[in-house]
Amino acid sequence: MTSLNPFTLNLHQRPKLACEVTSEGVVAGRLTEAGQPMTAFAPLFAGAFSAGLKTPNIADQTAVVAALKRALDAVETRDKRLTLVVPDAAARVLLLDFDTLPSKVSEALPVVRFRLRKLIPFEADDASVSYQILQQTAEEARVLVIAMPHDVLTEYEAAVRLAGYEPGVVLPSTLASLAGVTQAEPALVVNRNGNSVTTAITRGEELLLHRSMELPTDEILRNDDLRHAVSVSLAYFEDTLSTMPDAVFYAGPGGAPELTRILALEQFRIRDMVSDAAVGTASTVPKGLFAGVAGALAS
């Protein structure tokens, strides 16, 4: 799995085409030569796709491949290489501290895998693992680690290839989305995808928190757990930064109005992660689902 800095994106290194598979459907987008977004959305029927750490995530391969092809073909691109944004529930993202880490990837990766053995609920030695050093001092290295079961990653990549495209970069949804947070001030991000939610806290180009959890299928229980996830992250925000966020950024079904209704928090502004301009004026993409692709294409 390839992962670049989720905050400082370099379009010379990233494909100008991206897609994300969600339980609602496939989102695709590309940047035109003028830097404008073209986007498309192909819905999926209930049960065709469900993200997780075990295969199959893709219950109906024919339906998912068809949706990938419809969405990607609709953005009219000749370049078949893309950034594949996968749901957070299909991977694990961890912030780890090491006393030291070898400079060579070939030497550092076994150290990272060894550390993961007790931290992830799947075989670390067989997983697709990517890491990035976020901060390095003489005494400590703070490292962002992404791990994904190899069989699950292969399942996603196979579907993209069957649709006629080639996955060049793979990123979990929230890490991709964070590129859309451009403010220097600390920010709290909530990303809901299917029956999972991820909360993240950034401060400029620093990632301070990344926390994912599964949500119940029952709507009442799901909303209760969603409120709890946000309240825990708000408490962490206040404890760590000695302040509260000016706004909560949201990516997910229903957009900002839906999260406002669920949280019933009048003291916080709930803002969509992406603007109308980032989605494209002629797009049929549900704005709340576009954050991952918009972040993957961000300059």
Contacts in CASP RR format, 6 or more apart in sequence:
PFRMAT RR
TARGET T0000
AUTHOR 0000-0000-0000
METHOD contacts of the structure
MODEL  1
MTSLNPFTLNLHQRPKLACEVTSEGVVAGRLTEAGQPMTAFAPLFAGAFS
AGLKTPNIADQTAVVAALKRALDAVETRDKRLTLVVPDAAARVLLLDFDT
LPSKVSEALPVVRFRLRKLIPFEADDASVSYQILQQTAEEARVLVIAMPH
DVLTEYEAAVRLAGYEPGVVLPSTLASLAGVTQAEPALVVNRNGNSVTTA
ITRGEELLLHRSMELPTDEILRNDDLRHAVSVSLAYFEDTLSTMPDAVFY
AGPGGAPELTRILALEQFRIRDMVSDAAVGTASTVPKGLFAGVAGALAS
1 128 0 8 1.000
1 129 0 8 1.000
1 130 0 8 1.000
1 146 0 8 1.000
1 148 0 8 1.000
1 153 0 8 1.000
1 170 0 8 1.000
2 130 0 8 1.000
2 168 0 8 1.000
2 169 0 8 1.000
2 170 0 8 1.000
3 130 0 8 1.000
3 131 0 8 1.000
3 132 0 8 1.000
3 146 0 8 1.000
3 169 0 8 1.000
3 170 0 8 1.000
3 171 0 8 1.000
3 175 0 8 1.000
4 10 0 8 1.000
4 13 0 8 1.000
4 14 0 8 1.000
4 132 0 8 1.000
4 169 0 8 1.000
5 132 0 8 1.000
5 205 0 8 1.000
6 144 0 8 1.000
6 171 0 8 1.000
6 175 0 8 1.000
6 176 0 8 1.000
6 178 0 8 1.000
6 179 0 8 1.000
6 207 0 8 1.000
7 178 0 8 1.000
7 179 0 8 1.000
7 202 0 8 1.000
7 204 0 8 1.000
7 205 0 8 1.000
7 207 0 8 1.000
8 205 0 8 1.000
9 179 0 8 1.000
9 295 0 8 1.000
9 296 0 8 1.000
9 298 0 8 1.000
9 299 0 8 1.000
11 31 0 8 1.000
11 297 0 8 1.000
11 299 0 8 1.000
14 83 0 8 1.000
14 169 0 8 1.000
14 296 0 8 1.000
14 297 0 8 1.000
15 79 0 8 1.000
15 81 0 8 1.000
15 82 0 8 1.000
15 83 0 8 1.000
15 168 0 8 1.000
15 169 0 8 1.000
16 30 0 8 1.000
16 31 0 8 1.000
16 77 0 8 1.000
16 79 0 8 1.000
16 297 0 8 1.000
17 28 0 8 1.000
17 29 0 8 1.000
17 30 0 8 1.000
17 72 0 8 1.000
17 75 0 8 1.000
17 77 0 8 1.000
17 79 0 8 1.000
17 80 0 8 1.000
17 81 0 8 1.000
17 82 0 8 1.000
17 83 0 8 1.000
17 165 0 8 1.000
18 28 0 8 1.000
18 29 0 8 1.000
18 30 0 8 1.000
18 82 0 8 1.000
18 83 0 8 1.000
18 84 0 8 1.000
18 85 0 8 1.000
18 176 0 8 1.000
18 292 0 8 1.000
18 293 0 8 1.000
18 295 0 8 1.000
18 296 0 8 1.000
18 297 0 8 1.000
19 26 0 8 1.000
19 27 0 8 1.000
19 28 0 8 1.000
19 29 0 8 1.000
19 68 0 8 1.000
19 71 0 8 1.000
19 72 0 8 1.000
19 82 0 8 1.000
19 83 0 8 1.000
19 84 0 8 1.000
19 85 0 8 1.000
19 160 0 8 1.000
19 165 0 8 1.000
19 293 0 8 1.000
20 26 0 8 1.000
20 27 0 8 1.000
20 84 0 8 1.000
20 85 0 8 1.000
20 86 0 8 1.000
20 87 0 8 1.000
20 173 0 8 1.000
20 176 0 8 1.000
20 289 0 8 1.000
20 292 0 8 1.000
20 293 0 8 1.000
20 296 0 8 1.000
21 49 0 8 1.000
21 51 0 8 1.000
21 58 0 8 1.000
21 64 0 8 1.000
21 67 0 8 1.000
21 68 0 8 1.000
21 85 0 8 1.000
21 86 0 8 1.000
21 87 0 8 1.000
21 156 0 8 1.000
21 159 0 8 1.000
22 49 0 8 1.000
22 87 0 8 1.000
22 193 0 8 1.000
22 194 0 8 1.000
22 289 0 8 1.000
23 44 0 8 1.000
23 46 0 8 1.000
23 47 0 8 1.000
23 49 0 8 1.000
23 50 0 8 1.000
23 51 0 8 1.000
23 193 0 8 1.000
23 194 0 8 1.000
23 195 0 8 1.000
24 43 0 8 1.000
24 44 0 8 1.000
24 194 0 8 1.000
24 253 0 8 1.000
24 286 0 8 1.000
24 289 0 8 1.000
25 41 0 8 1.000
25 42 0 8 1.000
25 43 0 8 1.000
25 44 0 8 1.000
25 49 0 8 1.000
25 67 0 8 1.000
25 289 0 8 1.000
26 41 0 8 1.000
26 42 0 8 1.000
26 44 0 8 1.000
26 64 0 8 1.000
26 67 0 8 1.000
26 68 0 8 1.000
26 70 0 8 1.000
26 71 0 8 1.000
26 72 0 8 1.000
27 39 0 8 1.000
27 40 0 8 1.000
27 41 0 8 1.000
27 71 0 8 1.000
27 285 0 8 1.000
27 289 0 8 1.000
27 290 0 8 1.000
27 292 0 8 1.000
27 293 0 8 1.000
28 39 0 8 1.000
28 40 0 8 1.000
28 41 0 8 1.000
28 42 0 8 1.000
28 68 0 8 1.000
28 71 0 8 1.000
28 72 0 8 1.000
28 74 0 8 1.000
28 75 0 8 1.000
28 293 0 8 1.000
29 37 0 8 1.000
29 38 0 8 1.000
29 39 0 8 1.000
29 40 0 8 1.000
29 71 0 8 1.000
29 75 0 8 1.000
29 293 0 8 1.000
29 297 0 8 1.000
30 37 0 8 1.000
30 38 0 8 1.000
30 75 0 8 1.000
30 76 0 8 1.000
30 77 0 8 1.000
30 79 0 8 1.000
30 297 0 8 1.000
31 37 0 8 1.000
31 38 0 8 1.000
31 297 0 8 1.000
32 38 0 8 1.000
35 299 0 8 1.000
36 280 0 8 1.000
37 277 0 8 1.000
37 278 0 8 1.000
37 279 0 8 1.000
37 280 0 8 1.000
37 283 0 8 1.000
37 294 0 8 1.000
37 297 0 8 1.000
38 75 0 8 1.000
38 76 0 8 1.000
38 280 0 8 1.000
38 283 0 8 1.000
39 75 0 8 1.000
39 279 0 8 1.000
39 280 0 8 1.000
39 283 0 8 1.000
39 285 0 8 1.000
39 290 0 8 1.000
39 293 0 8 1.000
40 70 0 8 1.000
40 71 0 8 1.000
40 72 0 8 1.000
40 74 0 8 1.000
40 75 0 8 1.000
40 283 0 8 1.000
40 284 0 8 1.000
40 285 0 8 1.000
41 71 0 8 1.000
41 283 0 8 1.000
41 284 0 8 1.000
41 285 0 8 1.000
41 286 0 8 1.000
41 289 0 8 1.000
42 66 0 8 1.000
42 67 0 8 1.000
42 68 0 8 1.000
42 70 0 8 1.000
42 71 0 8 1.000
42 74 0 8 1.000
43 67 0 8 1.000
44 63 0 8 1.000
44 64 0 8 1.000
44 67 0 8 1.000
45 60 0 8 1.000
45 63 0 8 1.000
47 59 0 8 1.000
47 60 0 8 1.000
48 58 0 8 1.000
48 59 0 8 1.000
48 60 0 8 1.000
48 63 0 8 1.000
48 64 0 8 1.000
48 67 0 8 1.000
49 57 0 8 1.000
49 58 0 8 1.000
49 59 0 8 1.000
49 60 0 8 1.000
49 63 0 8 1.000
49 64 0 8 1.000
50 57 0 8 1.000
50 59 0 8 1.000
50 195 0 8 1.000
51 57 0 8 1.000
51 86 0 8 1.000
51 87 0 8 1.000
51 88 0 8 1.000
51 89 0 8 1.000
51 90 0 8 1.000
51 193 0 8 1.000
51 194 0 8 1.000
51 196 0 8 1.000
52 87 0 8 1.000
52 89 0 8 1.000
52 90 0 8 1.000
52 152 0 8 1.000
53 89 0 8 1.000
53 90 0 8 1.000
53 91 0 8 1.000
53 92 0 8 1.000
53 121 0 8 1.000
53 122 0 8 1.000
53 149 0 8 1.000
53 152 0 8 1.000
54 149 0 8 1.000
54 152 0 8 1.000
55 149 0 8 1.000
55 151 0 8 1.000
55 152 0 8 1.000
55 155 0 8 1.000
56 155 0 8 1.000
57 87 0 8 1.000
57 90 0 8 1.000
57 152 0 8 1.000
57 155 0 8 1.000
57 156 0 8 1.000
58 64 0 8 1.000
58 155 0 8 1.000
58 156 0 8 1.000
58 159 0 8 1.000
61 159 0 8 1.000
61 162 0 8 1.000
64 159 0 8 1.000
65 159 0 8 1.000
65 162 0 8 1.000
65 163 0 8 1.000
66 163 0 8 1.000
68 159 0 8 1.000
68 160 0 8 1.000
68 162 0 8 1.000
68 163 0 8 1.000
68 165 0 8 1.000
69 163 0 8 1.000
69 164 0 8 1.000
72 82 0 8 1.000
72 163 0 8 1.000
72 165 0 8 1.000
80 164 0 8 1.000
80 165 0 8 1.000
80 166 0 8 1.000
81 165 0 8 1.000
81 166 0 8 1.000
81 167 0 8 1.000
81 168 0 8 1.000
82 160 0 8 1.000
82 165 0 8 1.000
82 166 0 8 1.000
82 167 0 8 1.000
82 168 0 8 1.000
82 169 0 8 1.000
83 167 0 8 1.000
83 168 0 8 1.000
83 169 0 8 1.000
83 170 0 8 1.000
83 171 0 8 1.000
83 176 0 8 1.000
83 296 0 8 1.000
83 297 0 8 1.000
84 156 0 8 1.000
84 157 0 8 1.000
84 160 0 8 1.000
84 167 0 8 1.000
84 168 0 8 1.000
84 169 0 8 1.000
84 170 0 8 1.000
84 171 0 8 1.000
85 171 0 8 1.000
85 172 0 8 1.000
85 173 0 8 1.000
85 176 0 8 1.000
85 292 0 8 1.000
85 293 0 8 1.000
85 296 0 8 1.000
86 148 0 8 1.000
86 153 0 8 1.000
86 156 0 8 1.000
86 170 0 8 1.000
86 171 0 8 1.000
86 172 0 8 1.000
86 173 0 8 1.000
87 172 0 8 1.000
87 173 0 8 1.000
87 193 0 8 1.000
87 194 0 8 1.000
87 196 0 8 1.000
88 172 0 8 1.000
88 173 0 8 1.000
88 174 0 8 1.000
88 191 0 8 1.000
88 193 0 8 1.000
88 196 0 8 1.000
88 198 0 8 1.000
88 212 0 8 1.000
89 193 0 8 1.000
89 194 0 8 1.000
89 195 0 8 1.000
89 196 0 8 1.000
89 212 0 8 1.000
89 214 0 8 1.000
90 148 0 8 1.000
90 149 0 8 1.000
90 152 0 8 1.000
90 156 0 8 1.000
90 172 0 8 1.000
91 146 0 8 1.000
91 147 0 8 1.000
91 148 0 8 1.000
91 152 0 8 1.000
91 172 0 8 1.000
92 119 0 8 1.000
92 120 0 8 1.000
92 146 0 8 1.000
92 147 0 8 1.000
92 148 0 8 1.000
92 212 0 8 1.000
93 144 0 8 1.000
93 145 0 8 1.000
93 146 0 8 1.000
93 172 0 8 1.000
93 174 0 8 1.000
93 175 0 8 1.000
93 210 0 8 1.000
93 212 0 8 1.000
94 116 0 8 1.000
94 119 0 8 1.000
94 120 0 8 1.000
94 144 0 8 1.000
94 145 0 8 1.000
94 147 0 8 1.000
94 210 0 8 1.000
95 134 0 8 1.000
95 142 0 8 1.000
95 143 0 8 1.000
95 144 0 8 1.000
95 145 0 8 1.000
95 207 0 8 1.000
95 209 0 8 1.000
95 210 0 8 1.000
96 112 0 8 1.000
96 115 0 8 1.000
96 119 0 8 1.000
96 142 0 8 1.000
96 143 0 8 1.000
96 145 0 8 1.000
97 140 0 8 1.000
97 141 0 8 1.000
97 142 0 8 1.000
97 143 0 8 1.000
98 111 0 8 1.000
98 115 0 8 1.000
98 140 0 8 1.000
98 141 0 8 1.000
98 143 0 8 1.000
99 139 0 8 1.000
99 140 0 8 1.000
99 141 0 8 1.000
100 141 0 8 1.000
101 108 0 8 1.000
101 111 0 8 1.000
101 112 0 8 1.000
101 133 0 8 1.000
101 141 0 8 1.000
101 143 0 8 1.000
102 108 0 8 1.000
102 111 0 8 1.000
108 131 0 8 1.000
109 129 0 8 1.000
109 131 0 8 1.000
112 129 0 8 1.000
112 131 0 8 1.000
112 143 0 8 1.000
112 145 0 8 1.000
113 124 0 8 1.000
113 125 0 8 1.000
113 127 0 8 1.000
113 129 0 8 1.000
114 124 0 8 1.000
116 124 0 8 1.000
116 127 0 8 1.000
116 129 0 8 1.000
116 145 0 8 1.000
116 147 0 8 1.000
117 124 0 8 1.000
117 125 0 8 1.000
120 127 0 8 1.000
120 147 0 8 1.000
122 147 0 8 1.000
122 149 0 8 1.000
123 149 0 8 1.000
124 147 0 8 1.000
126 149 0 8 1.000
126 150 0 8 1.000
127 147 0 8 1.000
127 148 0 8 1.000
127 149 0 8 1.000
127 150 0 8 1.000
128 147 0 8 1.000
128 148 0 8 1.000
128 149 0 8 1.000
128 150 0 8 1.000
128 153 0 8 1.000
128 170 0 8 1.000
129 145 0 8 1.000
129 146 0 8 1.000
129 147 0 8 1.000
129 148 0 8 1.000
130 145 0 8 1.000
130 146 0 8 1.000
131 143 0 8 1.000
131 144 0 8 1.000
131 145 0 8 1.000
131 146 0 8 1.000
132 143 0 8 1.000
132 144 0 8 1.000
133 141 0 8 1.000
133 142 0 8 1.000
133 143 0 8 1.000
133 144 0 8 1.000
134 142 0 8 1.000
134 143 0 8 1.000
134 144 0 8 1.000
134 206 0 8 1.000
134 207 0 8 1.000
135 141 0 8 1.000
135 142 0 8 1.000
135 206 0 8 1.000
136 142 0 8 1.000
144 207 0 8 1.000
146 171 0 8 1.000
146 172 0 8 1.000
146 175 0 8 1.000
148 170 0 8 1.000
148 172 0 8 1.000
153 170 0 8 1.000
156 167 0 8 1.000
156 170 0 8 1.000
157 167 0 8 1.000
157 170 0 8 1.000
160 166 0 8 1.000
160 167 0 8 1.000
161 167 0 8 1.000
169 296 0 8 1.000
171 292 0 8 1.000
171 296 0 8 1.000
173 191 0 8 1.000
173 193 0 8 1.000
173 198 0 8 1.000
173 251 0 8 1.000
173 291 0 8 1.000
173 292 0 8 1.000
174 189 0 8 1.000
174 191 0 8 1.000
174 198 0 8 1.000
174 200 0 8 1.000
174 210 0 8 1.000
174 212 0 8 1.000
174 251 0 8 1.000
175 210 0 8 1.000
176 291 0 8 1.000
176 292 0 8 1.000
176 293 0 8 1.000
176 295 0 8 1.000
176 296 0 8 1.000
177 189 0 8 1.000
177 191 0 8 1.000
177 251 0 8 1.000
177 273 0 8 1.000
177 291 0 8 1.000
177 292 0 8 1.000
177 294 0 8 1.000
177 295 0 8 1.000
178 189 0 8 1.000
178 200 0 8 1.000
178 202 0 8 1.000
178 207 0 8 1.000
178 295 0 8 1.000
179 295 0 8 1.000
179 296 0 8 1.000
179 298 0 8 1.000
180 273 0 8 1.000
180 274 0 8 1.000
180 291 0 8 1.000
180 294 0 8 1.000
180 295 0 8 1.000
180 298 0 8 1.000
181 187 0 8 1.000
181 189 0 8 1.000
181 202 0 8 1.000
181 204 0 8 1.000
181 249 0 8 1.000
181 273 0 8 1.000
183 204 0 8 1.000
184 204 0 8 1.000
185 203 0 8 1.000
185 204 0 8 1.000
185 246 0 8 1.000
186 201 0 8 1.000
186 202 0 8 1.000
186 203 0 8 1.000
186 204 0 8 1.000
186 208 0 8 1.000
186 237 0 8 1.000
186 241 0 8 1.000
186 243 0 8 1.000
186 245 0 8 1.000
187 201 0 8 1.000
187 202 0 8 1.000
187 203 0 8 1.000
187 204 0 8 1.000
187 245 0 8 1.000
187 247 0 8 1.000
187 249 0 8 1.000
188 199 0 8 1.000
188 200 0 8 1.000
188 201 0 8 1.000
188 230 0 8 1.000
188 233 0 8 1.000
188 234 0 8 1.000
188 237 0 8 1.000
188 245 0 8 1.000
188 247 0 8 1.000
188 248 0 8 1.000
188 249 0 8 1.000
189 198 0 8 1.000
189 199 0 8 1.000
189 200 0 8 1.000
189 201 0 8 1.000
189 202 0 8 1.000
189 248 0 8 1.000
189 249 0 8 1.000
189 250 0 8 1.000
189 251 0 8 1.000
189 273 0 8 1.000
190 197 0 8 1.000
190 198 0 8 1.000
190 199 0 8 1.000
190 229 0 8 1.000
190 230 0 8 1.000
190 233 0 8 1.000
190 248 0 8 1.000
190 249 0 8 1.000
190 250 0 8 1.000
190 251 0 8 1.000
190 259 0 8 1.000
191 197 0 8 1.000
191 198 0 8 1.000
191 199 0 8 1.000
191 200 0 8 1.000
191 250 0 8 1.000
191 251 0 8 1.000
191 252 0 8 1.000
191 273 0 8 1.000
191 291 0 8 1.000
192 198 0 8 1.000
192 215 0 8 1.000
192 226 0 8 1.000
192 250 0 8 1.000
192 251 0 8 1.000
192 252 0 8 1.000
192 253 0 8 1.000
192 259 0 8 1.000
193 252 0 8 1.000
194 215 0 8 1.000
194 253 0 8 1.000
195 214 0 8 1.000
195 215 0 8 1.000
195 216 0 8 1.000
195 217 0 8 1.000
195 222 0 8 1.000
196 212 0 8 1.000
196 213 0 8 1.000
196 214 0 8 1.000
196 215 0 8 1.000
197 212 0 8 1.000
197 213 0 8 1.000
197 215 0 8 1.000
197 225 0 8 1.000
197 226 0 8 1.000
197 229 0 8 1.000
198 210 0 8 1.000
198 211 0 8 1.000
198 212 0 8 1.000
198 213 0 8 1.000
199 209 0 8 1.000
199 210 0 8 1.000
199 211 0 8 1.000
199 229 0 8 1.000
199 230 0 8 1.000
199 232 0 8 1.000
199 233 0 8 1.000
200 207 0 8 1.000
200 209 0 8 1.000
200 210 0 8 1.000
200 211 0 8 1.000
201 207 0 8 1.000
201 208 0 8 1.000
201 209 0 8 1.000
201 233 0 8 1.000
201 236 0 8 1.000
201 237 0 8 1.000
201 240 0 8 1.000
201 241 0 8 1.000
202 208 0 8 1.000
203 241 0 8 1.000
208 240 0 8 1.000
208 241 0 8 1.000
209 233 0 8 1.000
209 236 0 8 1.000
209 237 0 8 1.000
209 240 0 8 1.000
211 229 0 8 1.000
211 232 0 8 1.000
211 233 0 8 1.000
213 225 0 8 1.000
213 229 0 8 1.000
215 222 0 8 1.000
215 225 0 8 1.000
215 226 0 8 1.000
216 222 0 8 1.000
216 225 0 8 1.000
223 262 0 8 1.000
226 262 0 8 1.000
226 263 0 8 1.000
227 262 0 8 1.000
227 263 0 8 1.000
230 248 0 8 1.000
230 263 0 8 1.000
230 265 0 8 1.000
234 244 0 8 1.000
234 245 0 8 1.000
237 243 0 8 1.000
237 244 0 8 1.000
237 245 0 8 1.000
238 244 0 8 1.000
244 268 0 8 1.000
245 268 0 8 1.000
246 269 0 8 1.000
247 268 0 8 1.000
247 269 0 8 1.000
247 270 0 8 1.000
247 271 0 8 1.000
248 259 0 8 1.000
248 263 0 8 1.000
248 265 0 8 1.000
248 268 0 8 1.000
248 269 0 8 1.000
248 270 0 8 1.000
248 271 0 8 1.000
249 271 0 8 1.000
249 272 0 8 1.000
249 273 0 8 1.000
250 256 0 8 1.000
250 259 0 8 1.000
250 270 0 8 1.000
250 271 0 8 1.000
250 272 0 8 1.000
250 273 0 8 1.000
250 288 0 8 1.000
251 272 0 8 1.000
251 273 0 8 1.000
251 274 0 8 1.000
251 288 0 8 1.000
251 289 0 8 1.000
251 290 0 8 1.000
251 291 0 8 1.000
251 292 0 8 1.000
252 258 0 8 1.000
252 259 0 8 1.000
252 288 0 8 1.000
252 289 0 8 1.000
252 291 0 8 1.000
253 286 0 8 1.000
253 288 0 8 1.000
253 289 0 8 1.000
254 286 0 8 1.000
254 288 0 8 1.000
255 272 0 8 1.000
255 286 0 8 1.000
255 287 0 8 1.000
255 288 0 8 1.000
256 270 0 8 1.000
256 271 0 8 1.000
256 272 0 8 1.000
257 270 0 8 1.000
259 270 0 8 1.000
260 270 0 8 1.000
263 270 0 8 1.000
272 287 0 8 1.000
272 288 0 8 1.000
273 288 0 8 1.000
273 291 0 8 1.000
273 294 0 8 1.000
274 287 0 8 1.000
274 288 0 8 1.000
274 290 0 8 1.000
274 291 0 8 1.000
274 294 0 8 1.000
276 287 0 8 1.000
278 290 0 8 1.000
278 294 0 8 1.000
279 285 0 8 1.000
279 287 0 8 1.000
279 290 0 8 1.000
279 294 0 8 1.000
END
